[in-house]
Amino acid sequence: MTITARERAATYKELFAVAEFRTLFASFALLIAGDQVKALALSALVYARTGSPGLSAAAYMLGFLPYIVGGTFLLSLADRVRPRTLMIVGELVRAVTCLLLAFAGLSVWAMLALVLAGGLFSPVFMAARNALLPALLPGDTFVLGRSVLSVTAAGGQVAGLAAGGGVLAATGPAGALAATAGLSAVAAVLLRFGLPDVPARGAGEDEGEAGARVRGPGAGGAGARTRGAGGGTVRETLRVNRVLLADPRVRGLLLAQWLPVSFLTGAEAVLIPYLGGTAGVALAAASAGLAAGNLAVGRLASPSGRERLALPLAVLAGVPLLGFVLRPGLAAAALLILLATVAGGSYALGLQRRFVAAVPEAVAGQAFGLAGAGVMTGQALAAALAGAVAEATAPHLAIALAGLAVIGCSLALRRHLSPGPA
């Protein structure tokens, strides 16, 4: 069958021909690498101060909590403030936080509180970035752009951990934090001079117009409004979250983006107790699978082909994990995890066009933020659940059960993972 112009997959040449995307790409790569260095440096600094492995691990995982709080109460800012301004402020907040951690002589609890407070707005800054993509990238280049950023996130995590270890060894935690502040400052400059200063989505709308634009099928009927005169950020965020989750189509697409990948991450979280000191090999395989899946599905499949693949890939993500009932060795475990993440890291590409179409433009920033915050929250909860199951049974059984959960929730969400009206 001949692929029409609308169905033709975008190319990397077309994607990187967009100057604004090159800016977003470069700043995002700096963000991912910097966050990994920051997490390592903070963990090392806390351990050096306290000698507590538990506090050190808690410091490393601290990034999940702000997404839960910020995603629940602050996301409306993504549609009320200019996106370039939000992204620049986000980089400057990261830079200042790192400098304070490095040189202010704070107590351990003050450092942890500072990281939590500074991270509360991380979902807002990320929402502004994600919601700007469909406005900058026409047609299928938007989905390919999402794929490239996912690959960048996987590669940036590995590169950031490697670079972080080297910087830590050379300069110590304070030097590593200062280097992260420098990366954020560079990203802020890139964003300032490389992105247009487009207005916020809610700008110039009166209450009635904004309220009308965010009503949709199943979104609460004529009485459902997401904007009110003088509404505060928290009230606005809660109101819009309720409207988005009340729409069956949006809710289904959100759950489809949250659940399968969360249980897959839960399985990955048990690799360390299962493999011990060799778990890094399997975790590197997971990152490689994520990158490979996004590259293959994002570039080789047609737009409609990605949508048809979403359900099969989501289900297939859980199948390799079932092999852990046989207690595989390191090589087999790494291969199973790689296969699982090839599918689990790419199925959501088939949901992106439908999600953009289902979400009202007036609250697109908050919708993308809710999707991202839900993924982060779901991953944290699934990791905790998998850990509890591993404690009650055994790590290899917990991974296999996580695979069953991936398959089960994917089949339960099959209407939303399949193309066509959900």
C-alpha positions in Angstrom: 0.0 0.0 0.0 1.3 3.5 -0.9 1.8 5.7 2.1 0.2 9.1 1.6 1.9 12.4 2.5 0.0 12.5 5.7 1.1 8.9 6.6 4.7 9.3 5.5 7.1 9.0 8.5 9.1 12.0 9.2 12.9 11.9 8.8 15.7 13.1 11.1 16.8 15.6 8.5 13.4 17.2 8.6 13.3 17.1 12.4 16.7 18.7 12.9 16.1 21.3 10.2 13.8 23.0 12.7 16.1 25.3 14.6 13.9 25.6 17.6 13.9 21.8 18.0 17.7 21.8 17.9 17.6 24.2 20.8 15.2 22.1 22.8 17.3 19.0 22.0 20.5 20.5 23.2 19.0 22.0 26.4 17.3 18.7 27.1 20.5 16.7 26.7 22.2 19.1 29.2 19.3 18.7 31.6 19.3 14.9 31.6 23.1 14.6 32.0 23.2 17.4 34.6 20.4 15.7 36.7 22.3 12.5 36.8 25.5 14.2 37.9 23.5 16.2 40.5 21.9 13.0 41.9 25.2 11.2 42.2 26.9 14.2 43.8 24.1 14.8 46.3 24.1 11.1 47.2 27.9 11.2 47.7 27.7 14.4 49.7 25.0 13.0 52.0 27.0 9.8 52.5 30.1 11.7 53.3 28.3 13.8 55.9 26.3 11.0 57.5 27.9 7.6 56.6 24.3 6.4 56.1 23.6 4.2 53.0 19.9 4.6 53.6 20.0 8.4 53.6 22.4 8.4 50.6 19.9 6.2 48.6 17.0 8.4 49.7 18.9 11.4 48.4 19.5 9.7 45.0 15.7 8.8 44.6 14.5 12.2 45.8 13.6 13.3 42.3 10.4 11.3 42.3 8.6 13.1 45.1 8.4 16.6 43.6 6.6 15.1 40.5 3.9 13.8 42.8 3.3 17.1 44.5 4.0 19.5 41.6 1.9 17.3 39.2 -1.0 17.5 41.5 -1.0 21.1 42.5 1.1 23.3 40.2 0.7 22.2 36.6 -1.7 25.0 35.6 1.4 27.3 35.5 2.4 25.5 32.3 -0.5 27.2 30.5 -0.5 30.5 32.3 3.2 31.5 31.9 5.2 31.9 28.7 6.9 28.5 27.9 10.3 30.0 27.2 10.2 31.9 30.5 9.3 28.8 32.4 12.1 26.7 30.9 14.7 29.4 31.6 13.5 29.8 35.2 13.7 26.0 35.6 17.4 26.0 34.5 18.2 28.9 36.8 16.5 27.3 39.7 18.6 24.1 39.1 21.7 26.2 38.9 21.1 28.1 42.2 20.0 24.9 44.0 23.3 23.1 43.0 25.4 26.1 44.1 23.7 26.3 47.4 24.1 22.5 48.0 27.8 22.8 47.1 28.9 25.9 49.0 26.3 27.0 51.5 27.3 24.6 54.2 23.7 23.4 54.8 22.9 20.5 57.1 21.9 17.2 55.5 18.2 17.8 56.3 18.3 21.3 54.9 19.9 20.0 51.7 17.2 17.4 51.3 14.5 20.0 51.9 16.1 22.4 49.4 16.1 19.7 46.7 12.5 18.9 47.4 11.4 22.5 47.4 13.4 23.3 44.2 12.0 20.2 42.5 8.4 21.0 43.1 8.2 23.0 39.9 10.1 20.4 37.8 6.9 19.0 36.4 5.8 22.5 35.3 9.1 23.2 33.5 9.0 19.8 31.8 5.4 20.3 30.8 6.2 23.6 29.2 8.9 21.8 27.1 6.7 18.9 26.0 3.7 21.1 25.2 5.8 23.3 23.0 6.8 20.4 20.8 3.6 20.0 18.8 3.5 23.8 18.2 7.1 23.7 16.8 7.0 20.4 14.9 4.3 19.9 12.3 2.8 16.6 11.5 4.8 13.4 12.1 7.9 15.3 13.1 6.3 15.8 16.5 6.2 12.1 17.2 9.7 11.6 15.9 10.8 14.5 18.1 9.3 12.8 21.1 11.2 9.6 20.1 14.5 11.5 19.8 14.0 13.0 23.3 13.3 9.6 24.7 16.5 8.2 23.2 18.3 11.3 24.5 16.9 10.6 28.0 18.2 7.0 27.9 21.6 7.9 26.5 21.9 11.0 28.8 21.3 8.9 31.9 24.1 6.5 31.0 26.4 9.3 29.9 25.5 11.4 32.9 26.2 8.5 35.3 29.6 7.8 33.6 30.5 11.5 33.5 29.3 12.0 37.0 31.5 9.3 38.3 34.5 10.9 36.6 33.7 14.4 37.8 33.1 13.1 41.3 36.5 11.4 41.3 38.2 14.5 40.0 36.6 17.3 41.9 34.5 15.8 44.7 30.8 16.4 45.3 31.0 20.2 45.5 32.9 20.4 42.2 30.3 18.0 40.5 27.4 20.2 41.8 29.2 23.3 40.5 29.6 21.7 37.1 25.9 20.8 37.0 25.1 24.5 37.8 27.3 25.4 34.8 25.4 23.0 32.5 22.1 24.6 33.6 23.4 28.1 33.0 24.5 27.1 29.5 21.0 25.6 28.8 19.4 28.8 30.0 21.4 30.8 27.5 20.5 28.4 24.7 16.8 28.7 25.5 16.9 32.4 25.8 18.5 33.0 22.3 17.2 29.8 20.5 13.5 29.8 21.2 10.7 32.2 20.2 9.0 34.0 23.1 5.5 32.6 22.3 2.6 33.7 24.6 1.0 31.4 27.2 -1.9 29.3 25.9 -4.4 31.0 28.2 -3.4 34.5 27.3 -6.1 36.7 25.8 -9.0 34.5 26.6 -11.9 35.5 28.7 -13.5 33.1 31.2 -16.2 31.9 28.9 -14.0 31.3 25.9 -11.4 29.4 27.9 -14.1 27.4 29.6 -15.7 26.5 26.3 -12.4 25.4 24.7 -11.6 22.8 27.4 -15.0 21.2 27.4 -15.2 18.0 25.5 -17.0 14.7 25.3 -17.1 13.1 28.7 -15.3 16.0 30.3 -18.1 16.9 32.7 -20.6 18.4 30.4 -21.6 22.1 30.1 -20.8 22.7 33.7 -17.2 21.6 33.5 -14.8 24.5 33.5 -11.1 24.7 33.9 -10.6 28.4 34.2 -12.2 30.8 36.6 -11.7 34.5 37.2 -8.9 35.0 39.8 -8.4 31.3 40.3 -5.2 30.4 42.1 -2.6 28.1 40.8 -3.5 25.2 43.1 -7.2 25.5 42.5 -6.7 25.8 38.8 -4.5 22.8 38.6 -6.9 20.6 40.6 -9.8 21.8 38.5 -8.1 21.1 35.2 -6.8 17.7 36.4 -10.4 16.7 37.3 -11.7 17.8 33.9 -9.0 15.9 32.0 -9.4 12.7 34.1 -13.2 12.9 33.7 -12.9 12.7 29.9 -12.9 8.9 29.2 -10.8 9.3 26.1 -8.1 11.4 27.8 -8.2 9.3 30.9 -7.7 6.1 28.9 -4.8 7.5 27.0 -3.2 8.7 30.2 -3.6 5.3 31.9 -2.2 3.7 28.8 0.9 5.9 29.0 1.3 5.3 32.8 0.6 1.7 33.7 2.5 -0.7 31.4 5.8 1.3 31.6 5.4 1.7 35.4 5.3 -2.0 36.0 8.2 -2.5 33.6 10.2 0.0 35.7 9.1 -1.8 38.9 10.8 -4.9 37.4 14.0 -3.0 36.7 14.0 -1.8 40.3 14.4 -5.4 41.5 17.4 -6.1 39.3 19.9 -4.9 42.0 18.7 -7.3 44.7 18.4 -10.0 42.0 21.8 -9.6 40.4 23.8 -7.8 43.1 26.9 -6.0 42.0 26.5 -7.1 38.3 23.1 -5.4 38.0 24.7 -2.5 36.2 25.0 -4.7 33.1 21.3 -5.4 33.0 20.4 -1.8 33.7 22.6 -0.7 30.8 20.8 -3.2 28.6 17.5 -1.6 29.7 18.7 1.8 28.6 20.0 0.3 25.3 16.6 -1.4 24.7 14.8 1.9 25.3 16.9 3.7 22.8 16.7 0.9 20.2 12.9 0.6 20.5 12.4 4.4 20.1 14.8 4.5 17.1 13.2 1.6 15.3 9.5 2.4 15.9 10.0 6.2 15.7 11.9 6.2 12.4 10.9 3.0 10.6 7.2 2.7 11.3 4.6 4.9 9.6 2.4 7.1 11.7 -0.6 4.7 11.5 1.8 1.8 11.8 3.0 3.1 15.2 -0.7 3.3 16.4 -1.4 -0.2 15.3 1.8 -1.4 17.1 1.0 0.3 20.4 -1.1 -2.6 21.9 1.1 -5.5 20.7 4.3 -3.7 21.9 2.7 -3.0 25.3 1.7 -6.6 25.8 5.1 -7.9 24.5 6.9 -5.7 27.0 5.7 -8.0 29.8 6.4 -11.3 28.0 10.2 -11.5 28.4 9.9 -10.7 32.2 8.0 -14.0 32.6 11.3 -15.7 31.9 12.6 -14.7 35.3 10.7 -17.6 36.9 13.6 -19.7 35.6 16.1 -17.6 37.5 18.3 -16.6 34.5 21.9 -15.8 34.9 23.4 -12.4 34.1 23.6 -12.7 30.3 20.1 -14.1 29.9 18.6 -11.6 32.4 20.2 -8.7 30.5 18.8 -10.1 27.2 15.3 -10.4 28.7 15.4 -6.9 30.1 16.6 -5.5 26.8 13.8 -7.2 24.9 11.2 -5.9 27.4 12.4 -2.3 27.2 12.6 -2.4 23.3 8.8 -2.9 23.4 8.0 -1.1 26.6 10.0 2.0 25.7 8.4 2.5 22.3 4.7 1.6 22.5 3.7 5.0 23.8 4.9 6.6 20.5 1.7 5.2 19.0 -0.4 7.2 21.4 1.1 10.7 20.9 -1.0 11.9 17.9 -4.2 10.7 19.5 -3.3 12.4 22.8 -2.6 15.7 21.1 -5.9 15.4 19.3 -7.8 14.5 22.5 -6.5 17.3 24.7 -7.9 20.9 24.5 -5.3 23.3 23.3 -6.0 25.7 26.1 -4.7 23.2 28.7 -2.2 21.3 26.6 0.7 22.2 28.9 -1.1 20.9 31.9 -2.1 17.7 30.0 1.4 17.0 29.0 2.6 17.7 32.5 0.0 15.4 34.0 1.1 12.6 31.6 4.7 13.1 32.7 4.0 13.4 36.4 1.8 10.3 36.2 4.7 8.3 34.7 7.1 9.4 37.3 4.6 8.7 40.1 3.6 5.4 38.7 7.3 4.3 38.4 8.0 5.2 42.0 4.9 3.4 43.3 5.6 0.3 41.1 9.2 0.2 42.2 8.1 0.3 45.8 5.4 -2.4 45.2 7.9 -4.6 43.3 10.4 -4.2 46.2 7.7 -5.3 48.7 6.8 -8.3 46.6 10.5 -9.2 46.4 10.7 -9.0 50.2 7.7 -11.3 50.6 8.6 -13.8 47.9 11.9 -13.5 46.0 13.4 -11.0 43.5 13.1 -13.3 40.5 9.4 -13.9 41.2 8.7 -10.2 41.7 10.1 -9.5 38.3 8.0 -12.2 36.7 4.9 -10.9 38.5 5.7 -7.4 37.2 5.6 -8.9 33.7 2.2 -10.4 34.4 1.1 -6.9 35.5 2.4 -5.3 32.3 0.5 -7.8 30.2 -2.7 -7.6 32.3 -3.0 -3.8 32.4 -2.1 -3.6 28.7 -5.0 -6.0 27.8 -7.3 -4.2 30.1 -6.5 -0.9 28.3 -6.6 -2.5 24.8 -9.3 -0.1 23.6 -7.1 2.9 24.4 -3.9 1.3 23.1 -5.6 0.5 19.8 -6.1 3.0 17.0 -9.5 4.5 16.4 -11.9 6.2 18.9 -11.3 5.0 22.4 
